[in-house]
């Protein structure tokens, strides 16, 4: 299992002030994120990029729904979900 890298501080970002939710890196896979949520007994995670900036928030329902869908593989990273959520819709 890949160890969770915790940012050294809790910055504010585009989604507002930091929360008490666990903070994780965007390169974490969906499977590992679900395991972190289960271990932390929380329903959401704050996502940070490689520079430690907050890039989004992901919920257990969002991850579980994605995992049940046809696009899921065990290699999908949280950054891919955040990018899909922020992409312009046509």
C-alpha positions in Angstrom: 0.0 0.0 0.0 1.2 3.5 -0.8 1.8 5.6 2.4 -0.3 8.8 2.7 1.8 11.9 2.4 0.3 14.6 4.6 0.9 18.2 3.7 2.9 20.1 6.3 0.2 22.8 6.7 -3.4 23.3 5.9 -3.6 26.0 3.3 -6.6 27.7 1.9 -7.4 27.3 -1.7 -9.9 27.6 -4.5 -12.6 25.7 -2.5 -12.2 27.9 0.6 -10.7 27.4 4.0 -9.2 24.1 5.0 -11.5 21.7 6.9 -10.8 19.1 9.6 -11.1 16.3 6.9 -7.9 14.3 6.2 -5.7 15.9 3.6 -4.3 13.7 0.8 -2.3 14.1 -2.4 -3.9 14.1 -5.9 -1.8 11.2 -7.1 -3.5 8.8 -4.7 -5.6 6.2 -6.3 -9.4 5.9 -5.7 -8.9 2.5 -4.0 -6.4 3.9 -1.5 -8.5 7.1 -0.9 -11.5 4.9 0.0 -9.2 2.9 2.4 -8.0 6.2 4.0 -11.6 7.3 4.4 -12.6 4.1 6.1 -9.6 4.2 8.4 -10.2 7.9 9.3 -14.0 7.3 9.6 -14.8 10.3 7.5 -17.0 10.9 4.5 -14.7 13.2 2.5 -11.0 14.1 1.8 -9.3 17.3 1.0 -7.1 16.9 -2.1 -3.8 18.7 -2.6 -1.5 19.0 -5.6 2.2 18.3 -5.6 2.9 21.9 -4.4 0.6 21.4 -1.4 -2.2 23.6 -2.8 -5.7 22.5 -2.2 -7.3 21.4 -5.4 -10.6 20.0 -4.3 -12.7 17.9 -2.1 -13.9 14.4 -2.7 -16.7 12.4 -1.0 -17.1 8.7 -0.3 -20.3 8.7 -2.4 -18.4 10.2 -5.3 -15.6 7.6 -5.1 -17.9 4.7 -4.6 -20.1 5.8 -7.5 -17.1 6.2 -9.8 -15.7 2.8 -8.7 -19.0 1.1 -9.6 -19.0 2.7 -13.1 -17.5 1.4 -16.4 -14.6 3.9 -16.5 -13.1 2.6 -13.3 -9.7 0.9 -13.1 -7.5 0.4 -10.1 -5.1 2.9 -11.5 -7.4 6.0 -11.6 -6.0 8.8 -9.4 -7.9 11.5 -7.6 -6.3 14.1 -9.9 -8.2 12.5 -12.8 -11.5 12.9 -10.9 -10.8 16.5 -10.0 -9.9 17.3 -13.6 -13.1 15.6 -14.9 -15.1 17.6 -12.4 -13.6 21.0 -13.4 -13.6 20.3 -17.2 -15.9 22.5 -19.2 -19.0 20.7 -20.3 -20.3 21.0 -23.8 
